């Protein structure tokens, strides 16, 4: 256990220092996740003259929560892993007594801490511009939100890391992420809360992993009615599916990788 804790500290401190070297890029990455604020303006206008399940204030708070959730779950492992396979950089990592995935996990977690000052500054600026939207979430909602956000990150990471396994067979595995980007954008709650979807569509979408990446934790934070028990079970089911698929593809991929002379 002491060895695991020591290794974890070394990984996190190393990748945190690495991320601090790219503070400007982190700021730009954070700005690139400002789509929820654009959609917020659109839905505020729509709520003014239309009848929706949410009012204007709820739309404002919801899209702020979406922005916050998106600071937890950005994942880029498919591009890093693809490059490692193509350039042969995966080979030395396979010689280490630790699964290469933990390098990527440590890098992603460290990046969350490195971008935190920018995130907090953006939230403060938001409340300066929209003081009427300020609220203090209940402690219970915050705890449930944190649980959901952590599992959402795990699920998002597993989905992309599973797609990254196809880098063993193709040089453009990252193109698969592009195919997932459209359903992720429109079904996760980034562009619209699921409350504005038709009932039948919403019930179907709730069986996919996408709404649990954004909408589910965001709704918990702002206090919108969601079934936490069902949502948690669906998330864990998808985590188990992608974890199993990932390990299967990993074993097949290593055979393919060694067959290429690596």
N, C-alpha and C positions, 0 to 999 in steps of 0.2 A: 504493500500500500504506500509506504514512504517513497519507493521508487517511482510509482505512478504519479504521486503528488509532485515530486521533484521534476519529473519529465514534463508534466503539465505546465508547471511554472516556467520552465525554460522555453517551452514552445510558445506560450502566450506572451512572455516578455520579449522574446526575439521578434515575433511577428508584430507585436505592438510597436516596437521601435522601428520596424520596417515600414509600418503604416504611417507613422508620424513623419516620415520622409516625404510623404505624398499628401500633405495636408491640403494643398491647393486642389489636387485632384479629388480628394474627398469632398471638398466644398462643392465642386462642380457636379460630382455624382449626386450629392444631396439635392442640388438645384434641378437635376434631371428627373427627380422624383416629385416634381411640383405639379404633375398632371391633376391630382385631386383638387388643387386650388382652382384650376381652370374649370373643372367640372362643377365645382362648388358654385361658381358664378353663374353657370348655365342653369343649374337646378334651382338656384335662388330665384332667378327670373321666372322659371317655369312654375315654381310653387306660388309665386305672387298671383298668377292668373289662373291657376289650375287646381284640381283637387287630387291630392296625393296622400299617401299614408303618413308622410312626414311633413311638418311645417317648415318654414324658412329657417328658423333657429336650429331645428333638428338636422336639416341638411348641412348647415354650417359646421356644427359640432361633429357630424358624421364624417365629413370629408377631412376635418382636422385629424380625427382619429385614424382615418385611412392613411394620411401622411405619416402619422406616428408609427403605425404598423409597418409601413414600407421601410422605415429605418431599421426595423428588426430583421427583415427577411430578404434583403438583396443577396443574390447568389450569382457567382460567375465561375463556378468550378468547371463547367463544361469547356470553357475556353482554355483554362489553365491545363486541364487534363489532356485535352486534345493536343496542345502544344507539346506537352511532356512526351506523349506517345510518338508523335511525328518526329520530334527532334531527338528522341532517344533518352531524354532526361529522366524518364521513369526508371530506367535500369539501375542507377545507383541507389534510388530510394527502395527498390525491391531487395537490396542487400542489407538494408537496415532492419533491426529486430522490431519493427513497428509497421503497421499497415500504413501505406502512403496517404490514405484518406485523412489521417489525423493531422497531417501538415495543412491540408485544405481547411479542415474544421478549425484549427487554431488560427489560421489566417482570417477566416470569416468572423470569428468571435472577437479577435483583436480589433478588426476594423470597426465593429460596433462601438467599442469603447473610444476609439480614435475619433469617430464622427459625432460622438455625444455632445460636445460643446456646440457644434454647428446646429444640431437638432434642437437643443434647448434654446439657443438664440433665436431660431426660427419660430418656435412656439411662443416665446415672449413677444416677438414682433407681431405675430398673428393676433395676440390678445390686445396689443396696443392699437392695431388697426380695427379689430372687431371686439371691443370691450364687452358688448352685449352678449357675446358668445361664451364668456368666461363661466366656468362651473368647476366644482370640486367633485370628482367622482367618488362614490362610496368606496370605502376600503375593501369591501367584499368584491365589488366590481373590478377594482384594480388588481386584486390577487387573481381573480378568474382570467382577467385580461392577460396578465403575465404568463400564466400557465398556457393559455391558448396561443399567445405570441411565440413562446418557446417551441411548442409543438408545431406551429405553423412554419417556423424556420427549419425545423428538422424535416418536415414533410417536403418543403420547397427544395431543400438541399438534396434529399433523397431522389426526388423526381429528376432534378437536373443531373445529379451524379450518375443515376441509372442511364439516362440518355447519353452521358459522356462515355459509357462503356462501349458504345458503338464506334468510338475512335479506334478500337482495335481492328475494325473491318473497313472503315472509311476515313478519308482525310477530312471530311466535312461533317463531323458529328454535330457541330454547333448549329448546322442548318435545322436539326430536329428541334432545337430550342425555339427557332423562328416559327416552326409549325405550332408549337404550344403557346406562343406568345399571344395570338389572337383570342383563343378561348380563355386564357388566363386574364387578359385585359378586360374582356366583356363579361365574364362569368364570375370573377372574383370579387366584384364590388368596387373596383377602382373607378369605373366610369359612371356607375349608378348603383345605389343600394338595392338589394334584392326585394325590398318592400314595394318597389315600383314595377316589378316584373309581374306578368300574368300568373295567377295562382298555379296553373298546371306547369308552366315553365319553371317556376320557382321550386316546385316539388321535385321535378326531374333534376334540376341543377344541384339541389342539396345532396344528391347521392354521388356527385362528382367531387374531386378534391379541391376544386378551384375556389368555391366560396369560403372555405375554411382557412384559406391563406390570407384573406384580407377582411372580408365582410364579417366573419364570425368574431374575431378578436376586436374589431372596431366597434361592433354592436355592443359587445360586453363593456367596453370602456365608456360609451355614451349612455348605456342603460336601455338600449332598445331590446324588446322581448325576443329572446332566442332560447332554444332548448339546449342548455349546456351539456346535459348528460348525453343526448343523442349526438350532438356535435362532436363531443370528445370521443365517443365510440367510433364515429365515422372517420375522424382524423387518425385514430390509432389503427383502424383497419387498413387505411390507405398506407400508413407508415409501414405496417407489417407486409403489405403486398409489394411495395417498392423495395423494401429491405431484402425480401426474399429474392425478388427479380434481380436486384443489384448484385447480390452475392453469387447468383447463378451465372450471370453474364461476366462477372469478374473472373470466375474460375475458367470459363470458356475463353475469355479474352486473353488471359495469361498464356494459355496454350497457343493461341494464335500469335501472340507477341513473341514468344520464344521461337515459334516456327519461322518468324521473319528474321531470325538471327540475333535478336536482342539478348 
